[in-house]
């Protein structure tokens, strides 16, 4: 392969990769805008769907699933509680533990929310074979390095 042909191939691969990334990015942002117009966010949908799947959870367990800090999780639960979609209750087994559970309105919202963006990605990633997850994780780690993102998360 000539030097010019190699440079042209590199430029083509570069444009294709940037185009794919921007398509994904725009799709996630569009879903987020649609959810915001309905008074939700992708994070709200993810939280409601996970609570519907996993049952009552501690604030910490919900935050670990969403990969956000305890304070961000508390703020999220506050907003969901104010919207009437979740409630907090003391655990019967240990009164020091507070559990977050869905209200009937929250169960309906979890079921009715259009699935897209990050919530859809979360659902689909669960079904991927381990080797595909590993390849995707490697690509995302490389992307994080290219964007100079510190840390594992």
N, C-alpha and C positions, 0 to 999 in steps of 0.2 A: 504494500500500500504506500502510495506517495505521501509526502508530508502534507501537501494540500488536501488530499483525500482524507487523511487522518484528522486534520484540523476541521474540515467540513463535517465529518462524522461526530467529532467532539461538540461542535457548535449545535448540531441537530439534537444530540442527546441532552445537552444543556437546556435548550429551549423546550424540549419535550418534558423534561423533569420539572422545570419551573412551571410549565403549563399545568401539569398534573397537580402539583402542590397548590397552585392558585385555585384550581377547580375545587379541590377538597376544602380549602380555606373559605372560599366564597359560599359553598354549599352549607357549611357549618354556620357561617354568619347569617345566611338567609333564614335558616331554621330558627336561629336565635331571635331574629327580628320577628318572625311569625309568632313565636311563643310569647315574646314580650307584648305583642299586640293583643294577646289573649290573657295577659296578666301573669304569665308564667315565664320561667327561664328553663333552659336545658337542664340546669342543676336541679330545679324544682321537680321537673319531670323524672329525672334520674332518681331523686330521693323518694318520690311517691311510688314509682314502679318498684324500687328495691324494697320499700316497706311492704308493698303488696305481696312481693315474692317471699321475703324473709320473715315477715311478721314483726311484732314489736321489737325494737332495738334500742340500745343505749345511744345517747348522743355521740359518744366516742366511736361506737361500731358504725354508725351512719357516716361519720366523718372519715373514717378509714376507708370505707367503700367509695366515697366521693373524692377521696384524696385531697381533703381540705383541712385546715386547722380546726382545733376545738372551738375557738372563738367564732370562726366563720360558720361552723356547723350550728352553734348556738343561735347565731343571727338568722340563719336559714330556717331553723326550727321555729324561732319566734315569728318570722314572716308567714310560715306555713300554718302555724297555730292561729295567728291573727286572721288568716284567710279561711279558717275553719276546716282545713284539710287534714290536720294532725292534732293529736292531744298528747299531753305528757301525763304519765301516771306513775306513782310509786310502785315498785315491784312488790308483789305479795310475799315473795321469798326473802327479800332483803329491802327493807324500807329506805335504805340509803341510796338505792339504785333507782334512777328515773328512766322509764321506758317511753319511747316515742312510738305511737301507733296511729294508723289511719282512722279517720272518721268515715262514716258512710259517704260524705261528700268527697273526701280524699280518695277513697277507693274508686268512686266514679271518675274523678279527675285523672287518676292513674290509668284507668281503663280507656277513657275517651281521648286523652291527649294524643295528637298525631305523633307517631314515632319517626324521628329523624335526627340528624346531627349526632351529638355525642351520645344521647340515650340509645339511638339505633346502633351506633358503633359498639357500645357496651354489650348490647344484646348479641350482635353478630360475632364479636370477639370470643364470647363464651363458647361458641360452637367450632371455632377454628382448631385444627390439629396443632399439637404442641410445636411441631417443626415450623409451621407457618407463623405462629406467634413469636417464636424465637427470631425468625428472619425479620419480621416486622419490628420487633424490639431493637434489633441491631440497626436497622435503617433509621428508626426514630432516635436512637442514641447518636448516630452520626449527624442527623439533622440538628439535634440539640447542640452538638459541638460546633457545627457550622454557624448556628445562630448565637453562639457564645452564651448558652444557657448553663448556669452553674447548677450543680447538684444532680441527684438522680431523679428528682421530680420537679 
